[in-house]
Amino acid sequence: MPRKISKAAQAKTQQARAALIAKSKLAKQWQEKAAADASEAGEEEKAIAIAMMGVNEILRGMIAKEAGRDDFKTAAEWKKDGFRIAKGEKAYRVWGSPVQAKSTVDQETHQQATEQENSDSDDLDRKYKLWPMCCLFHGGQVVPLDKEPAPKDETDTHTSTEKAEQPKEQDDNTAAQPSAASVDLTGSPFVRDDYQDRIDAKRERFSELASQNAAKSTNEVTRAIDMVHGLPAGQPILVGHHSERSHRALLSRSDNAMKRGIEADKKADYYQERAASVGTAGISSDDPDALPKLIEQRDKRVSLQNHMKAVNKALRSNDSDSALKALGLTDKQIEQINTPNTFGDKGYARFELTNNNANIRRLNKRIEELQALYSTDLPTLENDEVAIEWEQGRAMINFKGGKPSDEARTLAKKAGFRWSRYQSRWTRKLNQRTIFEAKRVFNELNSLPAIY
């Protein structure tokens, strides 16, 4: 029996198809313009070659430019090569091969779909053909097949019978806690020894820039006002008078000074916000204290989860007030708990427990990932021409012979490495994906005829 597709999935597919049709129109427009331009320039062979290009060929060029790489394959092709699509990666769509419409397909729906698509492609059979979409993924979106996700803890798995026998609230049981075994990060290449110093220096640098721009803004505004201080209020420009030229120049200089003052004030606010936000974006994996911080956050949420469940359980007891007082709640807190919410329910809403439990699982997963990362053995990737170096929470490509060729730099960029003028090397933040990409780009660089 064929699988029934939900309306949401159908709507999502239709949106993707509409986007691909619009992209195909742009491809056609580019093809016509490029062929015409080549013909006008007298390059007939080039014009013919462009005119003979298929829509898919142009679409592949567009997505290659968009992604910054051209090693696109389908999921089945990647699987054949020993890879699988990484979780959360989105496909790049092109047109697949046309297939014969099945007789079981509703004729009216099929006709509407084919008419919508064939309006932009005269080569399609209006009545019997339907162009499917093909999903492609590049090498930066796949991971080896042998790298399977970590199995769930046994304490977090339940049979369907056990779930059915448990009360409804038990679905929100706190996720199993990963082991909080400490990892010695002294001298580890996965973290920055000067992480906190760098954070403080960054905050101080932004604060200094904010102060400089605030002082500049004050000076420029004061200067703009002082320039026109001697002019009578409302004094018009005397057109034709000998003072006209100097009057206009004075007003122009004052106006420019005021604009510079306003711009500097905006920059001061911007840098002040940047200074306030330093260190608040989350817990970075190159922070030596990342694991203790994550474990502390997780434990707080676990305590909150247990508290919310205990309060809801106390509300269901015969003497709820006494049960709530036994939990340490004050009379004011008990009054608030007994006040029905928007939905008419007392206590903590189910979505509060669900959302908090989801955050606990997220933190547990992050803790497990960091513990696995910190205990990973880094490979030795080095030869006479190039070396991959691991230090200060970064993977760095060191081209020993100086500036590499355009082809070598392109390979480094496609692997996510960027040139750092501070390190004088091509760098990327160190994580599991970076280790995989470093191995791949090292092999690709070795396969080049010449790196420099």
N, C-alpha and C positions, 0 to 999 in steps of 0.2 A: 504494500500500500504506500503510495507516494507521501512524502512528508509534507504536512500542511505548513505553509509559510504565513507568519503573522502579518497583520496589517502594518505594524511598525517596521518590520523588515522590508516589506514591499515598498513602503514610502521611502525608506532609506536607499533602497536600490534605485528607485525612480529618480531621487535627487542626484545620486551618483551618475546615472545615465544622462540626466539633463546637463550636468556639469561637463561630462565628456563630449556631448553633442556641441555645447558652446565652445569647448576647446578645439573641437574638430573644425568648427566654422573659422576660428582664428587661424588654424593651420592652413585651411584652404585660401583664406585671404592673403596670408603671408606668401603662399606658393604662387598665387597669381601675380602679386606685386613683385616678388623676387624674379620671376620669369620675365615679366615685362621690363624690369630694370636691366636685367642681363641682356635682353634683346636690344634695348635702346643703346646699350654700351657696345654693341657689336659682338657680344660673346654668345653666339648662337648655340654652340655646343653646351655651354653652361645653362642656357635658357631651356634647351631640350631636356637636359638631365633633371633640372628642377621640375619641369612640367611632367616628367615621367615618374616622379616620386609619389609613393602612396601616402595616404593620410596617416597610417600607422608609423611609417618611417619618419614623418615630420613630428608626430606625437612623441616618439621615442627620443628624438633629439631635444624636444622641449622638456621632457621630464629629466633627461640627463643633465641639461643645463640647470634645471631647478634643484636637483639633488646634489649636483657637483660630482657625479660619477656615472659611469655607463655600464656597469656590470649587472644588468637587470636579468632576472630569471623568474619563472613561476615557482610557486611553493613546491610543486612536484619535482621540478628540475633541481631545486636546491636540496630536496630530500635525497634525490638520486646521487648528489655529490657529497652527501654526508652532513647536511646542515638542516636546521629547522628555523622557522620564523620566530624571532624573539617576541616575547609577550609585550603587547601594547603598540607594536609597529603597525603603521597604516600603509595600505597598498597604493601603488601608482597604477592607474587604469589606462588601458588602451583597448582597441577593438580586437575581439577574438575572431575565429573563423566562423562564417555563417553556418547555421544548422537548419535542417528541414523542420518546419513547423509540424508538431504532432497533431493528429486528427482530434485528440481529446482536448486540445486547447480551445477555449471559448473563442469562436470565430470573430465576434464583435470586438472583444478585448485585443485579440491578436491583430485585427485589421487596424485598430487605433494605434497600437504600438508601432506597427510597421509603417503606417502613414507618417507618424511623427518622426521616425528615423529616416525614412526614404525621402522626405522633403529636403534633406540635406545630402543625400547620396543617390544619384541616378542609377548607380550600378546594382542596387539591391532589387531583388524581385519583390514587388509591392505586395504580392498576395501570399507567397509561399516561404519566403526567407525571413529570418530574424537574426540580426547581428548581436551576439552576446558580448559581454565585456570580459576582458582578461586582466587579472591582477598580477602585477609584477613587484618584485622586491629586489633591492640592491644588496651588495655584500655587507654593508654596514647595518643591515636589519636582521641578520641571521646569526645563529650561534651553532656550535657543533652539536650533533645529535647525542653524543655521549655525555653532554652536559645537561643532565636532567634536573628538574626542580627538586629541592630538598623535600623528602616525605614529611607529611604532617605527623605531629606527635600523637602517640596512641591515645593519650588522654583527651585529644580533641576530636576523636572519631567515635561515632555512635552508629549502631545499626538502625535500620528503619523501625524495627520493633521497639528499640529502646527510646527513640525519639517519639514514637506514638504514645508510649506509656508515660512519658514525662509531662508535667504540666506545662502550659504555654510559656510561662516566664522562664523555664529552664533553657529555652532556645538561646537566651542571652548569657549563658554561662561564660565566664571570663575565659579567654583563650589560654591554652597552656603556656606557661612561662618558660622561655628558653633558659638554659644554664647561664648564670651570670659569672662564670669563671673568668677571672682577670687575665688579660693578655699583656705580657711585658712588651712595651713599645719603645723601650730605651734604644735609641739609635735605629729605629725601624724606618725603612724607606717609605712606608705608607703614611707617615705623619710628619708635620712640620715641628721641629723642636722649638722654633720661635713663633709658634702660631699666635699666642696671646700678645706677644710683642708686636707682631705685624698688625693685629686687629687694633691695638692701641695707637700704633703709628698711623694707621689709615684714618682712624677717627680724629686724631690730632691734626692730620693734614687737611681733612675736610673742614675742621673747625677754623684752622688758620686761613684757608681760602675764603670761608664765610666772613671772617673778621676783616680781611683785606678788601673784599668787595663792598662790605658795609661802609668801611672808611672811605673808599673811593666814591661810593654813591653820595655820602655826605659832602665830600669835597666838591664834586661836580655840581650838585644841586646848589650849594652855597655860591660857587663860582658863577653859575648861570644867573642867579638872583643879583649878585653884585654887579654883573655886567650892565644890567638895565636899571640899576638902582638910581642913577642920575637922571634918567628920563622921566619927565612928568607923566603922571598917570593918564593913560588914554591918548598920549601924544601920537598923532598919525604921521605917516611918512609924507614929507613934503615933496611931492612929485615935481621934478624940474629944478628944485632948489639944490644948491651945492652940497647940502647935507644928506641928500637922498642916498647916495652910494654908501657912505659910512654908516647911515642909519640901518640900511638893509643888511649890511655885513655884520653889524653888532647884533641885530636880532637873530641872524642865522647862527652866529657863534653861540649865543645864549641858548638857542633852541637845541643845537647839537650837544652842548654841555648837559642840558636837562635830559636829553635822550640817553646819553651815556650814564647819567646818574640813575635813571630808571632801570636801565639794563643791568647795571651793577647791583642794584637793589634786588632784582629778580635772581641774579646769580648768588647773592648772599643767602637768600631764602632757600635756593636749591641746595647749596653746599651745607647749609644748616640742617636740612632734612636728611641729606646723605650722611652727615655725621651722626645724627640721632638714630639712623637705621643700621649703622655698622654693627654687625654681630647679632642682629635680630632676625636674619633671614632663615635661620634654622641651624641645625647641628651639622657641621661639615665633617666628612670622613677623614680629613687630614688634621683634625683637632685631636691631640693626644688624650683629651678628656671626653671624647665623643661617646664611648661606651658608658662610663659612669653617668653622663648627662642623660643619655637615652634610658638607662635603667631607672634613674630617678623619676623621669617623666612617666615611664610605664608604671612604676610602683604607685605613684600618686593617682593615676587613673584606675588602677586596680582597687585601691582603697575607696575611691569615689564609687566605683561599680558595686562593691560590697555594701557600702553605706546606702546607696539608692535601693538595692534589693532588700536590705534589712528594714528600711523605712516602709516600703510597699508591703512587706510581709507583716509588719507591726500594724499597719492600717487595716489589715484583714482580720486581726484578732478581735476578741470580744471587748477587751478593755484597751482600745488603741492608744488612748492618752498615756496610760501607765507604761505601755510597751515603748512608746516614743520617748518618754522621759528616761526609761532605762537605757536608751541609746545615747543619752546625754543631750537631747534637744531642749532648748529653753521653751518657755510658754509662748513667746512670740513666734518661734520657729514652728512649734506645733500648730499654732493658729494658721500660719501660712500654708503648712502642709495640708491642713484640713480644708483649705479654701479651694473649691473646684476650679480647674483651669478652663480654658476656652472650650474644651470638648466636654466639660462637665465631669471630668475625672479628678480624683484626689491623688495626691502623691506625685511621684515622678512619672512622666509619660513614657510609654514604651519606646518611643523614638529616641528619648534621651539615653536609655540603657543600650539600645542598639547602636547608636552613633558612638557612644563612649567605648563600647566593646569593639567596634570597628577600629577605633584609634589604638586600642590595646593590641589588636592583631597587627596593625601597621607597625607599631613600635617594636613588637616581638620580631617581625620579619626583618626590620632594619637592624636590630641587634644581631640576629643570626647572620645576616649578610656581612656585617662588619667583622664579626668573629671569624667568619670563613675567609674574608679578605685578608685580615691581619695574619692569618696562619698560612697563607698561600706561599708556596716556594716560587720565587721569581726566576725565570729562565735566564741563562747567560746568552745574550745576543750581541756578538761582537766579531768583527774581522778587521782586516788592515785598513778598510776604507770608511766603515761606518759602525757605530755602536749604539745600542739602546741602553741608556743609563737610568737607574731607578733611584730617586732621592727626593726628599722633602715633599712627599705626597704627589710626585709628578713622574711621568715617564718622559724621557728626553732623548731625542734623536741627535746624536753628535756626529756630524759629517766631518771627519778628520781632515779631509783635503780642502776644506774651505767651502765656498758657495757651491751647492750642487746644481746639476742641470735642471732645465725646466721640467723635464719628465720626472726626475726624482722629487722635485718640490711638489709637483702635482700629486704624486703618490702619497706624500706625507700629508698634504691637505685633505685628500679624500679619506685618509685614515683618522682624521680629526685632530691632527697635530698643527699647532700654530707657532709662528716664529716669535720668540721672546727676546727682546733686545737686552733684558736684564740678565737672562741666563745665557744668551748667545747660542741658544739651541732651540730646536723645534720641540715644543712641550705639549703635554696633555695630562689632565688630572688622572691620577692613578686609581683604577678600579678594575673589576674583572673584565669588563668590556675592553678597556684599554690594553690589558695584557694580551687578549686575543688579537686586537688590531695591531699591536706592536709586533707580534710573531708574524702576522700576515704581511705587513709592510716591509719587514726585514727580509723576508723571502723574496718579495717582489723587487726590492732594491738590488738584491744579489743576482736576480735574473736579468737585470738591465745590462746592455752591452758596455755602458760606461755611466758612472754616477756623476762625474764631473765634466 
